[in-house]
Amino acid sequence: MTIYGYGKILAVDLSTGRITQSEIAPEFAQKYIGGLGFGSKILYEEVGPDVNPFGPDNLVIFASGPLTATAAPCAGRTEITTKSPLTGSIGTGNTGGLWGAQLKQAGFDVIVVRGAAERPTYLWVDNDMCELRDASHLWGKDTCQTSDILQGELGSSSVPGISVLCIGPAGENLVRYACPVNDYHHVAARAGAGAVMGAKRLKAIAVRGTGRLQMARPEEFSKAAREARECILAAKAAKQMPGAPAETRKAYLERGCLPAKNYQTGVLPRWLETRGVEVARRYAARKDVTCHACPISCFNLVEINEGKYAGLKVNRAFAPGPVTEWGAKCALDNLPAIWKCKQLCHELGMDFVSASGAIAFTMELFQRGILTAKDTGGLELTWGNEEAVVRMLHQIASREAFGDILAEGSVAAAARIGKGSERYVMAIKGMEMMSQDPRSGYRGYVLGTLTNPRGGDNVKTTHCHADRYNPHWWVERFDIFEDVKAKIYSMPPEQVADTWEGKPLMCKWYEDLYSAVNALGLCIFASGHETSLGPTYLSRLFSACTGWDTTPEDIMRSGERIFTLMKSYAVRQGLTRKDDAWPERFYTEPMPEGPARGAVLDRETTERVLDEYYDVRGWDRQSGAPTAERLNQLGLGGVADDLLKMALIRHQG
């Protein structure tokens, strides 16, 4: 039976070397769509609370969506899901580039990796030919070297288009925030999937796909894809890309919400003069490799031609992420050094958000006299010391000296260091925080850092949200249900960013929307940053691709089901409402300077907003867990039974 829009599931058991292929059941596809939905469901079913993230019973699930590799705009995404070795809960990350599209064109939607190999191994997928090969010669190589070698070994003028996903030394050495890197520049970060691949001794997956995708209604799909693309290109943010981050850097400074010096202050001197986009443009070379079918092209290349970083080439250099993580958190005050840290993390194969968070945490311990150079092997990890930061990144990836402690993540590092260092850990649910200071950040944006089931950031929640970047213009054109729009944006536009009113519903909307987007195989930029691909566009694309007539309401319900399943996994791992909390600093330490001087979070307000959030989700206020009633309404009755049994066991215990 042909299921339009879908390929097969490739199951790889590294312990036995067995590789099998199976069809995707239509009811499974309709209920969980693909990508994040498939990964969350498979992980929930097979990886229970007692599984060691580094043990052979953990899985790594690579899943594209039904729209991946199609002509739909921004349709090049792949979700990688595992039990996180950093948090012990659900770990899932999304990556772009061409790897997912190649996998899809090879005929596979999903790769499920089980077991552990006896020696370093890589998987070679050449259309429907799949085999495990020895990777001993690749072990110890960084991600760029590994990709180069496999491209040379597997490719030729007659075999073009090979895409490589691999881990670097950080993954091999089980750094708990190691990540896989594909196509040299694209990363499924934050969750530690690279470390799980390292524990399984899976060095890489190389893919070549040349097949054609089958559409149920090709003409209808072409029209829907064309109109979706035109919608994106009409948006101001798409025209600005990759220049849009310039406004972000300036806006963060003007609001005083930089995560500066491990979130101690929201401003830094000479921020725009040293780290602004005008400085970045001096090094700009060209727009560079982008993702499959992307009309936005947020990738850009800069080249450093002088100084100690001469020869450095960095992609997506204008993005605000590396600048805020290294330039603000660690107070590095020059862009070449910041870009060096970013590129080094990609080569070593580790998440730069957790890496910068762990190092910034250490820098504050230096500031307060809790640590000295004696503790760190002579490294003076003081604010802005770029040489020490670069050396520490190498030590973390190789687990040498003090780097071995930071490789465990800042929560575990603090437990080992002691001396009251725990109070300086800036993490949520065990994962280092990213981006804005919640004391002065955009209210809708920061709320998502609390509610994200994987912790630490809001990429799965409100990352591309609508309470900044001219919300009035956005709201007028955004594809959002009118009753929801009225409840979220009931106040004047200029008040949207600074009020908690409507933010719980805003948070739920984006969580459900982006869960559906990630399941479909699209980039969240297509549905955020004013580009406005909401459920109407998504349902048209999905319906034409699969032949299953799907309404916008169906799309949002599927997104809610997937997000609720992610939350349920976290609950089954033992997380409760108490874990939906910011670090104590934000409640007890007012902003010391800048535009937000004196700002501090009010604990009572936070709890009230969380109450409202749980209410709009139909979750239990006391535990923060989805209720049995809501789980059953979403078709997750089995999950409801699991959580009920777990609650009874804990009560009896």
Phi, psi and omega in degrees: 000126179280128173249105183298137178092353185232149174252222184245171172259128177254116180256125183238118176256106183289336180290323182255343184081006183280136177234127180229156178239144178215157178280154175272127180290135182304319182293326176294316180295317181295326185278323187242359172067303184154193173044242181300325179295312178297313182299316181294319181292313181296317179298316181300318184288327192247341185241100185273183185297332186268000182286131175285126180304332179265004180274164182294342181280347174288155179245155162238122186244119178255117186223126172268184179242173180297337180265350179302136178075005176270184178276002175299141182295137177066036186261055181233026190260151177225138177258134178241120189234140179200173169277121190289128174285347178277318186249340185077007181239199182294131177237118182215138181219157186239137181227153182249224183080216184243351186299312181297322178294321177297317179299317179297317180288342173280351176106010184237136174265330189221139165241124176249117183255123178241168172071196179210136180280155179285330181222165180307136189219150168229156180257130178247117178247109179243090191054237184271003176269121183228128179209152175268137182228157180293134180239022181302324181286349180262341184295132183095348179276151176281178187291325178291315178299316180299314180297317179300314183296314181291324175300319180290321182286322188261337186263163174196176178298335180266350179233073183277172167075034177275135180241136185239132169245131185207170174250161177250195179303326180297319177292318179299324182266012173060038169297127194290351173241028174291150183222151173284149180235132178237150179052036175072324191238353188253136192225131168264087193267182168081325193266347181085018180298330178296324178291322178294319174300320178297318178297329178275356183058035175262104185282322187200161168231115178257137188226139168227123179230129181235007183284166178255142180274145179259130178252144177291316181227081190299320181293318178296321179294317180301319179294315180296320180293320179296315181291325177295320178296318179296324177298317179295313184292339178282346184280145180299320183296322180295323179291329181280333184304133002267020181280346182306323180301341177302316179293325179298312181300317180293318181296320179299319179293316182293329177276343185070041183242021174297146176277050193287137178050057178061040177067029175278327181218160182258004181223159174220146179294146176054038183298305182288327181292332184252335186231007184285167184292332177294325174293318181299324183295339177296335183256357187297135178254302183188169166288144187234193185311137181235190182267165180303130173057034184263120175272355185271316179055066179278000178273137177212153185248136169240151179233135176259121186249002181209167179080189185289346177255018180304136182097348180289131174237128186229136178261157184049044186287338182277351182299143182289337185307300181301326183291316179288322183290314181266317184289326180263304184304314184257001177061031172288130191249024172214141187296318178304320178294319178298314180293327176299316179297317179298309183296322179296320177298321178294317180294319180281342178078056175214153184293122183284343177289311178291324178297312179294324179294318179294321180288320177297320175302316179295321179298322178291325176296324173297314181304323186266003177079009179285327175236153173226177180300337177297327181282338187246026176067030178095353179282125177269091182275072178257161184304128175083002182279088187293325179298318179293322179296314181298317179295322180293325177300318176296320181293322177297311183297327181263358182056046178259143173050226182293339177300333178295327178287313182291338178295343179276352185096157187290331179295310179292324179298317180296322179297326180281322182286318182067214177058029180078013183291342183302329184289347181257007176280123178255084184218155174231128182057030177088359182245135182302139182288157180234142165071227198297149171284124184292344178293331184227002181285174176297129189300315180295322181297310187285333180301324180296340177288335177282322191267351179296120182299332181276345175089164166083333184205185181237023183296329178270005186230274189243027187297317177251072192259180185241044169236023170213182181056055176060070185300329181297313179297319180298309186299325181298326185250354187287142180277083182223143181302138188298322180291325177290317179302316182296324181284325182283318188247050182277354181254166177302148184306322184290348180262350188302316187290338192245010178239150175275351181298130178080351186290325176300318178290322175302316181298314179299318182301311183290324177299315180291318181297310184289334173296318177293318179300313179294329177288324181287340182096021180255164177273141180293340176301332180291338181247007179222191182051038176073006182276339156073027173277094179264196188295335179294310177297317184295320181292324178295316180295314182295318180297314182291326180291312188266337187085000177267111182295118188230132181270163173303324178295323177297319180299313182292326177293321176297318177299318178296319179300315182293315181296321179294325177293320175301313179299320181296324176298315179298320179296318179296333177280356176109002179284143181229186177303327180300337180276347174275069187213143173280158174302154186302329182310319188288343177267335190243346182243104178297151175305128187279344187197176174082189183300333182258020182309132180091348183293138178208149179282144177261121185298321180296319178295317179301315181293323178295318179295320177295321175305312181295321179298312179298324179295313182292338177272344184077032179254163181285127182297318187291314184265338186077011183263149174301138179281157178300322180299314181291322178298318179294322177298329181269006180077026181245047183299322178297323177294320178301318178297318180300312183291327177294315178299317180298317180297320180294318180297316180294321179296317180290329180287000000 
